[in-house]
């Protein structure tokens, strides 16, 4: 079984991450922070030779001088995807789709302490994301029925991780999910058909049916469903933002939901030119245009400094938009994917380095022994 380990800066043990700190101009809203936070992340340890198998971990990255170092790490069975920091110091991690494990870990636990692990039923698969109910008594996980391909929300007891109910997402391939201010659940159905025997292989893309749904958390009833005009845009990751200028009644509190899109067009040119940001104001779902190709793949999304940021690992960077979806610019970062934001600061993780804030000057420290995964979270 996996165990926790203490770690210091070391290439050989996959225990280092280069950190690039941006020097922002005076008065910039993206000023670089004086001290960096801890980050909850998932990563792959690069094999030291061809005979060594890949190792996957989740853990805490901590600031040390001009670098981030792995302060705590846990080996996990397969590649992790979604992460959740819980009150009380525990964290949750869930396997990348189609996954079979969900685990709870206390980074401060002694070495050798076993994580709490839940294995999914043989006819179900985790789809990579987990969140907690507003009262903390339940966990919601996106899942797929492997026999029918139907999307599900698994409702689990937060203490035991055991499933107590299932709700339909009224679509296929559900991915990220979030609570709205009124307590309802918003779920992004990616809409891509798959089969158990083909794993992540995409099949039958002409049958794609991506949608955004709102579910009642009192029993899973469908409260609304929305689709984009382009059926080849898959809805993947979502993030709440501020006011977007549309004032829809459906989003309680006037917040706008940003959605990172992934294009599945058969025509390569259409795929490369596809928009990567969707916006939902509570009543309608639309896309935001960009003046350049973004590679057809939105990796992660975050709300930072009054706008949305979408990472674009296919074209090595991240795109910046205003709250209303207007284009604000592009920042280069090799294989950028993981995003985290807090108090106007953005942390973006890439292939060999991370960027903090958003400015023209950059310093790098490449450390190829550690490869960040799709997501990370800022911790206090």
C-alpha angles and dihedrals in degrees: 000000000000119000135197119256136193112234140190132185106305132140093198093058096042090248108134141075125190114234125208113198115198120218106220122204119255113281094016116145086220096058114160113255122248092226129022123229129230116269128210106218147159124223148162122243108227112236113250091217140002092267094060119089121227116266124208125206144173121206152123123293114204132192116253118171106306097341143063115239131191106256096176132007139180128199111232128198097247138351113315125218122170121044133194129189111213130203111263096044102283125123134206127216128183130198122256114260128308083033134158106195141068120181142184120211135179107214090202093056118116119267110277095030110140119237118231106253133190120193117206123238116273093250095050135067131200113238097208109266139088134176135175127244118252091260094044093237097109138040124213120209129182111235144167129227100230093205098054104016090235119152119242142183109220112213111208137183104252094217099048101023087226119143115249101172145359129219127195117242090203091235146051133278101014111197127169123015134189139182119247123220091261092057096256122131123242116202130187111218106203089200098210115138117228138170128222092239093052098048110193094358109125114229136175095016089171085071095055114142111178118177146158115235136188117212131192108239091209090076111338099265116164111252098175145341130204134186135191120240091243108069092196094068111097117209108223123150126025138194134181116239137176131272113325100190098256101091097205117184094222098069105071110227094018095271122153123224116221118207126198108219132206118203120225101180119149090218107079092210092053090048094052092047096046120121116253101198126072123186128205119191096181095269108045140025121219142158130245119228126232127200094224141041113276097186098255094270129100109192105184137348134213138173109234135161095353098312146065125270121198120190117225110197093173091064098029107248147047132273123225125211136177121245089267093051097258114150115257104170149279131270121201120232124151111252091346113190121130113077132185129169137188133165095352095313125115126204114197122184121209141172100291104356146029130229125216121202122342122278141117101259119077138176121194139197109189115209110175097184093085127052117195119224129223101288145031134173132218113236128198 
